[in-house]
Amino acid sequence: MPVVRDLRLLLRERDFRRLLYVRLLSQGSDGVYQIALASYVVFSPEKQTSAQAIASAMAVLLLPYSLVGPFAGVLLDRWRRRQVFVHGNVLRALLAAVTAVLMAAHAPDWLFYASALCVTAVNRFVLAGLSAALPRVVGTERLVLANSLCPTAGTLAATLGAALAFGVRFVAADSDAAVVLLGALLYLCAGLTALAMAPSLLGPDRPPVLPRLGGVLADTARGLLAAVRYLGEPRRREAVWALTAMTCMRFCYGALLVLLLMLCRYGLSSTPEEGLRLLGLVLGVSGAGFFAAAVVTPWSAGRLGAGRWIAVCAGAAALLVPALGLSFATVPLLIAAFLLGLVTQGAKIATDTIVQASVEDRFRGRVFSVYDVLFNVAFVGAAGVAALMLPPDGRSALLVILVALLYAAVAVAMARFEGRRNSERGGVSRETPPLR
């Protein structure tokens, strides 16, 4: 099979493998850390968690990305990305260790959130840098395949990290602090792994500089305006539509995640421990869906085009969410988790590929940072909307139906855009590189 052949050729590339190792360790660490946070905030027996509390926690941890994201883009287009991976992961290891100490000491919540916020803020630089660096180690003809493999492998690593966190929590007598320390160790390993790559390998092409704070602030404003103007060019329409569609799908995903957390905590379990085990099972099934997306998307996007594949994914979600979600039962929930994992990751692979293929390297870091900002604002906004609508047990048919309608709107909008674009070009055309 051509996909298998290209995958073998891709994995033979030494620099690609090293970048992939950094991603696997970084996102595996994220999985460990996030499970510890979820367990501490949502499933602690002494906490009576509400949807509003979950939304507040998401806002505290994710909204500041809207401030960090633009700085990440400007600096990723200035600093050597390899150095970002080294220093960023080492810094996260230190900050995660601080979080563990605060957990063990039962520190006030605001201190805990401040520490966790610092870890997730650094995460923006690492994840945006991984996406921006990928075209430096992969040829254009295999970029779709690389985008299928890397983010999906990273998500699977996060899922395995989550599973590892559950195991450590069981062995360490439900100690969330011990789980966080494991995450700190993995962050450190990711930083050391990045040292195997040449400092200049991942770009950017301009020499690395360390600007003054005032210069950074001014460059951030100018850089964002330049990136927005750049995306406003007619040749970038496909990237803009893909980003808009993915932002809406991220909103849907965020709303469903809050619903899932409340169902696991109260609606489908009688104790916090039972709810945490159910959450672990759902995350594992969802991870299998992400893996399936990595297998299906290269072939599907290669045949349909990346934009049409996004429309198909959104349309499938519009059908399956009400069909499986309105029962609020465990088995349909698990099936929905698998299928949503597949379509969500499939759409993200296509979006990443469109953005990477249509954005020049000198703008890529800033555009991906804007991409991250859109992601997180949509996610937190969805959590806020869900918090207003969800009852204590998480069973809200209205929320499920509204999410399905939004998925359907995305599917229709993307299908119409692709139809107009291809009509203007006189036939089927893809700006994203097809698979061979």
TORKOL-4160 file (C-alpha; in steps of 0.2 Angstrom, whole numbers, padded with zeros to 4 digits, m for minus):
436
<pt num="1" X="0000" Y="0000" Z="0000"/>
<pt num="2" X="0007" Y="0018" Z="m0004"/>
<pt num="3" X="0002" Y="0024" Z="0013"/>
<pt num="4" X="0012" Y="0010" Z="0021"/>
<pt num="5" X="0027" Y="0013" Z="0010"/>
<pt num="6" X="0027" Y="0032" Z="0013"/>
<pt num="7" X="0025" Y="0028" Z="0032"/>
<pt num="8" X="0041" Y="0017" Z="0031"/>
<pt num="9" X="0050" Y="0031" Z="0022"/>
<pt num="10" X="0045" Y="0044" Z="0034"/>
<pt num="11" X="0050" Y="0034" Z="0049"/>
<pt num="12" X="0068" Y="0031" Z="0041"/>
<pt num="13" X="0071" Y="0050" Z="0043"/>
<pt num="14" X="0082" Y="0052" Z="0058"/>
<pt num="15" X="0077" Y="0070" Z="0062"/>
<pt num="16" X="0058" Y="0066" Z="0060"/>
<pt num="17" X="0060" Y="0052" Z="0072"/>
<pt num="18" X="0068" Y="0063" Z="0085"/>
<pt num="19" X="0055" Y="0077" Z="0083"/>
<pt num="20" X="0042" Y="0063" Z="0085"/>
<pt num="21" X="0051" Y="0057" Z="0101"/>
<pt num="22" X="0050" Y="0074" Z="0109"/>
<pt num="23" X="0031" Y="0075" Z="0105"/>
<pt num="24" X="0028" Y="0058" Z="0112"/>
<pt num="25" X="0037" Y="0062" Z="0128"/>
<pt num="26" X="0030" Y="0079" Z="0130"/>
<pt num="27" X="0012" Y="0074" Z="0126"/>
<pt num="28" X="0013" Y="0058" Z="0137"/>
<pt num="29" X="0018" Y="0070" Z="0151"/>
<pt num="30" X="0003" Y="0081" Z="0148"/>
<pt num="31" X="m0008" Y="0066" Z="0149"/>
<pt num="32" X="m0001" Y="0061" Z="0166"/>
<pt num="33" X="m0002" Y="0079" Z="0172"/>
<pt num="34" X="m0020" Y="0082" Z="0166"/>
<pt num="35" X="m0026" Y="0066" Z="0174"/>
<pt num="36" X="m0019" Y="0072" Z="0191"/>
<pt num="37" X="m0027" Y="0089" Z="0189"/>
<pt num="38" X="m0044" Y="0082" Z="0184"/>
<pt num="39" X="m0043" Y="0069" Z="0199"/>
<pt num="40" X="m0038" Y="0083" Z="0211"/>
<pt num="41" X="m0051" Y="0096" Z="0205"/>
<pt num="42" X="m0066" Y="0085" Z="0199"/>
<pt num="43" X="m0065" Y="0068" Z="0208"/>
<pt num="44" X="m0058" Y="0072" Z="0225"/>
<pt num="45" X="m0071" Y="0065" Z="0238"/>
<pt num="46" X="m0070" Y="0080" Z="0248"/>
<pt num="47" X="m0075" Y="0092" Z="0234"/>
<pt num="48" X="m0093" Y="0094" Z="0228"/>
<pt num="49" X="m0089" Y="0098" Z="0210"/>
<pt num="50" X="m0102" Y="0107" Z="0199"/>
<pt num="51" X="m0102" Y="0111" Z="0181"/>
<pt num="52" X="m0098" Y="0129" Z="0185"/>
<pt num="53" X="m0083" Y="0124" Z="0195"/>
<pt num="54" X="m0077" Y="0114" Z="0180"/>
<pt num="55" X="m0079" Y="0129" Z="0169"/>
<pt num="56" X="m0070" Y="0140" Z="0181"/>
<pt num="57" X="m0056" Y="0129" Z="0182"/>
<pt num="58" X="m0055" Y="0128" Z="0163"/>
<pt num="59" X="m0055" Y="0147" Z="0162"/>
<pt num="60" X="m0041" Y="0149" Z="0174"/>
<pt num="61" X="m0030" Y="0136" Z="0166"/>
<pt num="62" X="m0034" Y="0140" Z="0147"/>
<pt num="63" X="m0040" Y="0158" Z="0145"/>
<pt num="64" X="m0022" Y="0165" Z="0148"/>
<pt num="65" X="m0017" Y="0155" Z="0133"/>
<pt num="66" X="m0025" Y="0169" Z="0123"/>
<pt num="67" X="m0012" Y="0180" Z="0130"/>
<pt num="68" X="0002" Y="0168" Z="0129"/>
<pt num="69" X="m0002" Y="0162" Z="0112"/>
<pt num="70" X="0003" Y="0178" Z="0102"/>
<pt num="71" X="0019" Y="0179" Z="0112"/>
<pt num="72" X="0023" Y="0161" Z="0107"/>
<pt num="73" X="0020" Y="0165" Z="0089"/>
<pt num="74" X="0032" Y="0180" Z="0089"/>
<pt num="75" X="0045" Y="0171" Z="0099"/>
<pt num="76" X="0044" Y="0155" Z="0089"/>
<pt num="77" X="0048" Y="0165" Z="0074"/>
<pt num="78" X="0063" Y="0172" Z="0083"/>
<pt num="79" X="0070" Y="0159" Z="0094"/>
<pt num="80" X="0077" Y="0142" Z="0089"/>
<pt num="81" X="0063" Y="0130" Z="0091"/>
<pt num="82" X="0074" Y="0116" Z="0096"/>
<pt num="83" X="0080" Y="0127" Z="0111"/>
<pt num="84" X="0061" Y="0130" Z="0115"/>
<pt num="85" X="0059" Y="0111" Z="0117"/>
<pt num="86" X="0074" Y="0109" Z="0128"/>
<pt num="87" X="0071" Y="0124" Z="0140"/>
<pt num="88" X="0052" Y="0123" Z="0139"/>
<pt num="89" X="0051" Y="0105" Z="0145"/>
<pt num="90" X="0064" Y="0107" Z="0158"/>
<pt num="91" X="0055" Y="0122" Z="0165"/>
<pt num="92" X="0039" Y="0112" Z="0165"/>
<pt num="93" X="0047" Y="0098" Z="0175"/>
<pt num="94" X="0052" Y="0111" Z="0188"/>
<pt num="95" X="0035" Y="0119" Z="0189"/>
<pt num="96" X="0026" Y="0102" Z="0189"/>
<pt num="97" X="0037" Y="0097" Z="0204"/>
<pt num="98" X="0030" Y="0113" Z="0213"/>
<pt num="99" X="0013" Y="0108" Z="0209"/>
<pt num="100" X="0016" Y="0091" Z="0217"/>
<pt num="101" X="0022" Y="0100" Z="0233"/>
<pt num="102" X="0007" Y="0111" Z="0234"/>
<pt num="103" X="m0005" Y="0096" Z="0232"/>
<pt num="104" X="0004" Y="0087" Z="0246"/>
<pt num="105" X="0004" Y="0102" Z="0257"/>
<pt num="106" X="m0015" Y="0105" Z="0254"/>
<pt num="107" X="m0011" Y="0123" Z="0249"/>
<pt num="108" X="m0025" Y="0136" Z="0245"/>
<pt num="109" X="m0033" Y="0133" Z="0228"/>
<pt num="110" X="m0027" Y="0149" Z="0221"/>
<pt num="111" X="m0009" Y="0144" Z="0223"/>
<pt num="112" X="m0012" Y="0127" Z="0215"/>
<pt num="113" X="m0021" Y="0135" Z="0200"/>
<pt num="114" X="m0006" Y="0148" Z="0198"/>
<pt num="115" X="0006" Y="0133" Z="0198"/>
<pt num="116" X="m0004" Y="0123" Z="0186"/>
<pt num="117" X="m0007" Y="0139" Z="0175"/>
<pt num="118" X="0012" Y="0141" Z="0173"/>
<pt num="119" X="0014" Y="0123" Z="0167"/>
<pt num="120" X="0001" Y="0125" Z="0154"/>
<pt num="121" X="0007" Y="0142" Z="0148"/>
<pt num="122" X="0024" Y="0134" Z="0144"/>
<pt num="123" X="0014" Y="0121" Z="0135"/>
<pt num="124" X="0009" Y="0133" Z="0122"/>
<pt num="125" X="0027" Y="0136" Z="0116"/>
<pt num="126" X="0030" Y="0118" Z="0115"/>
<pt num="127" X="0015" Y="0112" Z="0106"/>
<pt num="128" X="0015" Y="0127" Z="0094"/>
<pt num="129" X="0033" Y="0124" Z="0091"/>
<pt num="130" X="0031" Y="0106" Z="0087"/>
<pt num="131" X="0018" Y="0110" Z="0073"/>
<pt num="132" X="0028" Y="0124" Z="0066"/>
<pt num="133" X="0044" Y="0113" Z="0065"/>
<pt num="134" X="0036" Y="0098" Z="0057"/>
<pt num="135" X="0039" Y="0105" Z="0039"/>
<pt num="136" X="0057" Y="0107" Z="0042"/>
<pt num="137" X="0060" Y="0088" Z="0044"/>
<pt num="138" X="0046" Y="0082" Z="0032"/>
<pt num="139" X="0045" Y="0084" Z="0013"/>
<pt num="140" X="0029" Y="0092" Z="0006"/>
<pt num="141" X="0023" Y="0076" Z="m0002"/>
<pt num="142" X="0022" Y="0067" Z="0014"/>
<pt num="143" X="0015" Y="0082" Z="0025"/>
<pt num="144" X="m0002" Y="0075" Z="0026"/>
<pt num="145" X="0004" Y="0058" Z="0032"/>
<pt num="146" X="0016" Y="0067" Z="0045"/>
<pt num="147" X="0001" Y="0077" Z="0051"/>
<pt num="148" X="m0009" Y="0061" Z="0053"/>
<pt num="149" X="0005" Y="0052" Z="0062"/>
<pt num="150" X="0012" Y="0065" Z="0074"/>
<pt num="151" X="m0003" Y="0074" Z="0082"/>
<pt num="152" X="m0012" Y="0057" Z="0083"/>
<pt num="153" X="0003" Y="0048" Z="0090"/>
<pt num="154" X="0005" Y="0063" Z="0103"/>
<pt num="155" X="m0013" Y="0061" Z="0107"/>
<pt num="156" X="m0011" Y="0042" Z="0110"/>
<pt num="157" X="0005" Y="0046" Z="0120"/>
<pt num="158" X="m0006" Y="0057" Z="0131"/>
<pt num="159" X="m0019" Y="0043" Z="0132"/>
<pt num="160" X="m0006" Y="0031" Z="0138"/>
<pt num="161" X="0001" Y="0044" Z="0150"/>
<pt num="162" X="m0017" Y="0045" Z="0157"/>
<pt num="163" X="m0017" Y="0026" Z="0159"/>
<pt num="164" X="0000" Y="0027" Z="0167"/>
<pt num="165" X="m0007" Y="0040" Z="0179"/>
<pt num="166" X="m0021" Y="0029" Z="0184"/>
<pt num="167" X="m0009" Y="0015" Z="0188"/>
<pt num="168" X="0002" Y="0026" Z="0198"/>
<pt num="169" X="m0013" Y="0033" Z="0207"/>
<pt num="170" X="m0018" Y="0015" Z="0212"/>
<pt num="171" X="m0001" Y="0010" Z="0218"/>
<pt num="172" X="0002" Y="0026" Z="0227"/>
<pt num="173" X="m0014" Y="0025" Z="0237"/>
<pt num="174" X="m0023" Y="0038" Z="0227"/>
<pt num="175" X="m0009" Y="0051" Z="0228"/>
<pt num="176" X="m0011" Y="0064" Z="0215"/>
<pt num="177" X="0005" Y="0072" Z="0220"/>
<pt num="178" X="0014" Y="0056" Z="0216"/>
<pt num="179" X="0006" Y="0056" Z="0198"/>
<pt num="180" X="0012" Y="0074" Z="0196"/>
<pt num="181" X="0030" Y="0070" Z="0200"/>
<pt num="182" X="0029" Y="0056" Z="0187"/>
<pt num="183" X="0024" Y="0069" Z="0174"/>
<pt num="184" X="0038" Y="0080" Z="0180"/>
<pt num="185" X="0050" Y="0066" Z="0176"/>
<pt num="186" X="0043" Y="0063" Z="0159"/>
<pt num="187" X="0044" Y="0082" Z="0155"/>
<pt num="188" X="0063" Y="0081" Z="0160"/>
<pt num="189" X="0065" Y="0067" Z="0148"/>
<pt num="190" X="0057" Y="0076" Z="0134"/>
<pt num="191" X="0069" Y="0091" Z="0136"/>
<pt num="192" X="0084" Y="0080" Z="0136"/>
<pt num="193" X="0078" Y="0071" Z="0120"/>
<pt num="194" X="0077" Y="0087" Z="0111"/>
<pt num="195" X="0096" Y="0089" Z="0114"/>
<pt num="196" X="0099" Y="0075" Z="0101"/>
<pt num="197" X="0094" Y="0088" Z="0087"/>
<pt num="198" X="0105" Y="0101" Z="0079"/>
<pt num="199" X="0101" Y="0118" Z="0087"/>
<pt num="200" X="0098" Y="0126" Z="0070"/>
<pt num="201" X="0088" Y="0111" Z="0062"/>
<pt num="202" X="0070" Y="0116" Z="0066"/>
<pt num="203" X="0072" Y="0135" Z="0061"/>
<pt num="204" X="0067" Y="0148" Z="0060"/>
<pt num="205" X="0080" Y="0154" Z="0047"/>
<pt num="206" X="0083" Y="0170" Z="0055"/>
<pt num="207" X="0097" Y="0170" Z="0068"/>
<pt num="208" X="0090" Y="0168" Z="0086"/>
<pt num="209" X="0088" Y="0184" Z="0095"/>
<pt num="210" X="0082" Y="0188" Z="0113"/>
<pt num="211" X="0072" Y="0204" Z="0111"/>
<pt num="212" X="0069" Y="0216" Z="0126"/>
<pt num="213" X="0051" Y="0216" Z="0133"/>
<pt num="214" X="0046" Y="0232" Z="0125"/>
<pt num="215" X="0052" Y="0225" Z="0108"/>
<pt num="216" X="0042" Y="0209" Z="0111"/>
<pt num="217" X="0026" Y="0219" Z="0115"/>
<pt num="218" X="0028" Y="0230" Z="0100"/>
<pt num="219" X="0032" Y="0215" Z="0089"/>
<pt num="220" X="0018" Y="0205" Z="0095"/>
<pt num="221" X="0005" Y="0218" Z="0090"/>
<pt num="222" X="0014" Y="0220" Z="0073"/>
<pt num="223" X="0016" Y="0202" Z="0071"/>
<pt num="224" X="m0002" Y="0198" Z="0074"/>
<pt num="225" X="m0008" Y="0211" Z="0062"/>
<pt num="226" X="0003" Y="0205" Z="0049"/>
<pt num="227" X="m0003" Y="0187" Z="0052"/>
<pt num="228" X="m0021" Y="0193" Z="0051"/>
<pt num="229" X="m0017" Y="0203" Z="0035"/>
<pt num="230" X="m0008" Y="0188" Z="0028"/>
<pt num="231" X="m0023" Y="0176" Z="0031"/>
<pt num="232" X="m0034" Y="0189" Z="0023"/>
<pt num="233" X="m0025" Y="0186" Z="0006"/>
<pt num="234" X="m0036" Y="0177" Z="m0007"/>
<pt num="235" X="m0024" Y="0163" Z="m0008"/>
<pt num="236" X="m0027" Y="0159" Z="0011"/>
<pt num="237" X="m0046" Y="0157" Z="0010"/>
<pt num="238" X="m0045" Y="0138" Z="0012"/>
<pt num="239" X="m0034" Y="0140" Z="0028"/>
<pt num="240" X="m0046" Y="0153" Z="0035"/>
<pt num="241" X="m0061" Y="0142" Z="0032"/>
<pt num="242" X="m0053" Y="0127" Z="0039"/>
<pt num="243" X="m0048" Y="0137" Z="0055"/>
<pt num="244" X="m0066" Y="0143" Z="0057"/>
<pt num="245" X="m0073" Y="0126" Z="0055"/>
<pt num="246" X="m0060" Y="0118" Z="0067"/>
<pt num="247" X="m0064" Y="0132" Z="0080"/>
<pt num="248" X="m0083" Y="0128" Z="0079"/>
<pt num="249" X="m0079" Y="0109" Z="0081"/>
<pt num="250" X="m0068" Y="0113" Z="0096"/>
<pt num="251" X="m0082" Y="0122" Z="0104"/>
<pt num="252" X="m0093" Y="0107" Z="0102"/>
<pt num="253" X="m0080" Y="0096" Z="0109"/>
<pt num="254" X="m0078" Y="0107" Z="0124"/>
<pt num="255" X="m0096" Y="0107" Z="0128"/>
<pt num="256" X="m0097" Y="0088" Z="0127"/>
<pt num="257" X="m0082" Y="0086" Z="0138"/>
<pt num="258" X="m0090" Y="0096" Z="0152"/>
<pt num="259" X="m0106" Y="0085" Z="0150"/>
<pt num="260" X="m0095" Y="0069" Z="0150"/>
<pt num="261" X="m0086" Y="0075" Z="0166"/>
<pt num="262" X="m0103" Y="0078" Z="0175"/>
<pt num="263" X="m0110" Y="0061" Z="0169"/>
<pt num="264" X="m0094" Y="0052" Z="0175"/>
<pt num="265" X="m0094" Y="0061" Z="0192"/>
<pt num="266" X="m0113" Y="0060" Z="0196"/>
<pt num="267" X="m0124" Y="0054" Z="0182"/>
<pt num="268" X="m0117" Y="0037" Z="0179"/>
<pt num="269" X="m0107" Y="0033" Z="0195"/>
<pt num="270" X="m0111" Y="0032" Z="0213"/>
<pt num="271" X="m0094" Y="0036" Z="0220"/>
<pt num="272" X="m0079" Y="0048" Z="0214"/>
<pt num="273" X="m0068" Y="0033" Z="0212"/>
<pt num="274" X="m0081" Y="0024" Z="0201"/>
<pt num="275" X="m0083" Y="0040" Z="0191"/>
<pt num="276" X="m0064" Y="0042" Z="0189"/>
<pt num="277" X="m0063" Y="0024" Z="0182"/>
<pt num="278" X="m0077" Y="0027" Z="0170"/>
<pt num="279" X="m0068" Y="0043" Z="0164"/>
<pt num="280" X="m0052" Y="0033" Z="0161"/>
<pt num="281" X="m0061" Y="0020" Z="0151"/>
<pt num="282" X="m0069" Y="0034" Z="0140"/>
<pt num="283" X="m0053" Y="0042" Z="0137"/>
<pt num="284" X="m0045" Y="0025" Z="0132"/>
<pt num="285" X="m0059" Y="0022" Z="0120"/>
<pt num="286" X="m0057" Y="0040" Z="0113"/>
<pt num="287" X="m0039" Y="0037" Z="0111"/>
<pt num="288" X="m0043" Y="0022" Z="0100"/>
<pt num="289" X="m0053" Y="0034" Z="0089"/>
<pt num="290" X="m0039" Y="0045" Z="0087"/>
<pt num="291" X="m0028" Y="0031" Z="0082"/>
<pt num="292" X="m0041" Y="0026" Z="0069"/>
<pt num="293" X="m0041" Y="0044" Z="0062"/>
<pt num="294" X="m0023" Y="0042" Z="0059"/>
<pt num="295" X="m0026" Y="0027" Z="0048"/>
<pt num="296" X="m0042" Y="0033" Z="0039"/>
<pt num="297" X="m0037" Y="0052" Z="0036"/>
<pt num="298" X="m0022" Y="0050" Z="0024"/>
<pt num="299" X="m0033" Y="0040" Z="0012"/>
<pt num="300" X="m0049" Y="0050" Z="0015"/>
<pt num="301" X="m0040" Y="0067" Z="0013"/>
<pt num="302" X="m0030" Y="0061" Z="m0002"/>
<pt num="303" X="m0046" Y="0056" Z="m0011"/>
<pt num="304" X="m0058" Y="0069" Z="m0005"/>
<pt num="305" X="m0047" Y="0084" Z="m0002"/>
<pt num="306" X="m0043" Y="0090" Z="0016"/>
<pt num="307" X="m0058" Y="0103" Z="0016"/>
<pt num="308" X="m0071" Y="0090" Z="0010"/>
<pt num="309" X="m0064" Y="0078" Z="0024"/>
<pt num="310" X="m0067" Y="0091" Z="0037"/>
<pt num="311" X="m0085" Y="0093" Z="0031"/>
<pt num="312" X="m0087" Y="0074" Z="0031"/>
<pt num="313" X="m0081" Y="0073" Z="0049"/>
<pt num="314" X="m0092" Y="0087" Z="0055"/>
<pt num="315" X="m0107" Y="0079" Z="0046"/>
<pt num="316" X="m0104" Y="0062" Z="0054"/>
<pt num="317" X="m0103" Y="0071" Z="0071"/>
<pt num="318" X="m0119" Y="0079" Z="0068"/>
<pt num="319" X="m0128" Y="0062" Z="0066"/>
<pt num="320" X="m0119" Y="0052" Z="0079"/>
<pt num="321" X="m0120" Y="0065" Z="0094"/>
<pt num="322" X="m0139" Y="0064" Z="0096"/>
<pt num="323" X="m0140" Y="0046" Z="0090"/>
<pt num="324" X="m0129" Y="0040" Z="0104"/>
<pt num="325" X="m0129" Y="0054" Z="0117"/>
<pt num="326" X="m0147" Y="0057" Z="0120"/>
<pt num="327" X="m0149" Y="0040" Z="0130"/>
<pt num="328" X="m0136" Y="0046" Z="0143"/>
<pt num="329" X="m0131" Y="0027" Z="0145"/>
<pt num="330" X="m0113" Y="0020" Z="0147"/>
<pt num="331" X="m0112" Y="0009" Z="0131"/>
<pt num="332" X="m0118" Y="0022" Z="0119"/>
<pt num="333" X="m0107" Y="0035" Z="0128"/>
<pt num="334" X="m0092" Y="0023" Z="0125"/>
<pt num="335" X="m0096" Y="0021" Z="0106"/>
<pt num="336" X="m0099" Y="0040" Z="0104"/>
<pt num="337" X="m0082" Y="0043" Z="0113"/>
<pt num="338" X="m0073" Y="0032" Z="0100"/>
<pt num="339" X="m0082" Y="0040" Z="0085"/>
<pt num="340" X="m0080" Y="0058" Z="0091"/>
<pt num="341" X="m0061" Y="0054" Z="0094"/>
<pt num="342" X="m0060" Y="0048" Z="0076"/>
<pt num="343" X="m0069" Y="0063" Z="0068"/>
<pt num="344" X="m0062" Y="0076" Z="0079"/>
<pt num="345" X="m0044" Y="0071" Z="0076"/>
<pt num="346" X="m0048" Y="0068" Z="0057"/>
<pt num="347" X="m0053" Y="0086" Z="0055"/>
<pt num="348" X="m0038" Y="0092" Z="0065"/>
<pt num="349" X="m0026" Y="0083" Z="0054"/>
<pt num="350" X="m0034" Y="0090" Z="0039"/>
<pt num="351" X="m0034" Y="0108" Z="0046"/>
<pt num="352" X="m0016" Y="0107" Z="0052"/>
<pt num="353" X="m0011" Y="0101" Z="0034"/>
<pt num="354" X="m0021" Y="0115" Z="0026"/>
<pt num="355" X="m0013" Y="0128" Z="0037"/>
<pt num="356" X="0005" Y="0121" Z="0035"/>
<pt num="357" X="0004" Y="0119" Z="0016"/>
<pt num="358" X="m0003" Y="0137" Z="0013"/>
<pt num="359" X="0007" Y="0147" Z="0026"/>
<pt num="360" X="0025" Y="0152" Z="0023"/>
<pt num="361" X="0038" Y="0147" Z="0036"/>
<pt num="362" X="0041" Y="0165" Z="0041"/>
<pt num="363" X="0022" Y="0167" Z="0046"/>
<pt num="364" X="0019" Y="0149" Z="0052"/>
<pt num="365" X="0023" Y="0151" Z="0070"/>
<pt num="366" X="0012" Y="0166" Z="0072"/>
<pt num="367" X="m0002" Y="0158" Z="0062"/>
<pt num="368" X="m0001" Y="0142" Z="0073"/>
<pt num="369" X="m0002" Y="0153" Z="0089"/>
<pt num="370" X="m0017" Y="0161" Z="0082"/>
<pt num="371" X="m0024" Y="0144" Z="0079"/>
<pt num="372" X="m0021" Y="0139" Z="0097"/>
<pt num="373" X="m0029" Y="0155" Z="0104"/>
<pt num="374" X="m0045" Y="0151" Z="0094"/>
<pt num="375" X="m0044" Y="0133" Z="0100"/>
<pt num="376" X="m0044" Y="0138" Z="0118"/>
<pt num="377" X="m0056" Y="0153" Z="0118"/>
<pt num="378" X="m0068" Y="0141" Z="0109"/>
<pt num="379" X="m0065" Y="0128" Z="0122"/>
<pt num="380" X="m0067" Y="0139" Z="0137"/>
<pt num="381" X="m0083" Y="0147" Z="0130"/>
<pt num="382" X="m0090" Y="0130" Z="0127"/>
<pt num="383" X="m0087" Y="0126" Z="0145"/>
<pt num="384" X="m0096" Y="0142" Z="0151"/>
<pt num="385" X="m0111" Y="0138" Z="0140"/>
<pt num="386" X="m0112" Y="0120" Z="0146"/>
<pt num="387" X="m0111" Y="0126" Z="0164"/>
<pt num="388" X="m0126" Y="0137" Z="0162"/>
<pt num="389" X="m0136" Y="0123" Z="0154"/>
<pt num="390" X="m0131" Y="0107" Z="0163"/>
<pt num="391" X="m0141" Y="0100" Z="0177"/>
<pt num="392" X="m0131" Y="0093" Z="0192"/>
<pt num="393" X="m0131" Y="0075" Z="0184"/>
<pt num="394" X="m0125" Y="0081" Z="0167"/>
<pt num="395" X="m0141" Y="0075" Z="0158"/>
<pt num="396" X="m0145" Y="0089" Z="0146"/>
<pt num="397" X="m0154" Y="0084" Z="0130"/>
<pt num="398" X="m0155" Y="0103" Z="0124"/>
<pt num="399" X="m0136" Y="0104" Z="0125"/>
<pt num="400" X="m0134" Y="0088" Z="0115"/>
<pt num="401" X="m0146" Y="0094" Z="0101"/>
<pt num="402" X="m0138" Y="0111" Z="0100"/>
<pt num="403" X="m0120" Y="0104" Z="0098"/>
<pt num="404" X="m0127" Y="0092" Z="0084"/>
<pt num="405" X="m0134" Y="0107" Z="0075"/>
<pt num="406" X="m0118" Y="0117" Z="0076"/>
<pt num="407" X="m0109" Y="0102" Z="0069"/>
<pt num="408" X="m0121" Y="0101" Z="0055"/>
<pt num="409" X="m0119" Y="0120" Z="0051"/>
<pt num="410" X="m0100" Y="0117" Z="0050"/>
<pt num="411" X="m0103" Y="0102" Z="0038"/>
<pt num="412" X="m0114" Y="0112" Z="0026"/>
<pt num="413" X="m0103" Y="0128" Z="0027"/>
<pt num="414" X="m0087" Y="0118" Z="0022"/>
<pt num="415" X="m0096" Y="0108" Z="0009"/>
<pt num="416" X="m0103" Y="0124" Z="0001"/>
<pt num="417" X="m0086" Y="0132" Z="0002"/>
<pt num="418" X="m0077" Y="0118" Z="m0006"/>
<pt num="419" X="m0090" Y="0117" Z="m0020"/>
<pt num="420" X="m0088" Y="0135" Z="m0024"/>
<pt num="421" X="m0069" Y="0134" Z="m0024"/>
<pt num="422" X="m0068" Y="0120" Z="m0036"/>
<pt num="423" X="m0081" Y="0128" Z="m0047"/>
<pt num="424" X="m0070" Y="0143" Z="m0048"/>
<pt num="425" X="m0055" Y="0132" Z="m0053"/>
<pt num="426" X="m0065" Y="0123" Z="m0066"/>
<pt num="427" X="m0064" Y="0106" Z="m0057"/>
<pt num="428" X="m0058" Y="0097" Z="m0042"/>
<pt num="429" X="m0042" Y="0105" Z="m0035"/>
<pt num="430" X="m0033" Y="0103" Z="m0019"/>
<pt num="431" X="m0021" Y="0116" Z="m0011"/>
<pt num="432" X="m0015" Y="0103" Z="0001"/>
<pt num="433" X="m0003" Y="0090" Z="m0005"/>
<pt num="434" X="m0011" Y="0073" Z="m0010"/>
<pt num="435" X="m0004" Y="0057" Z="m0004"/>
<pt num="436" X="0006" Y="0046" Z="m0016"/>
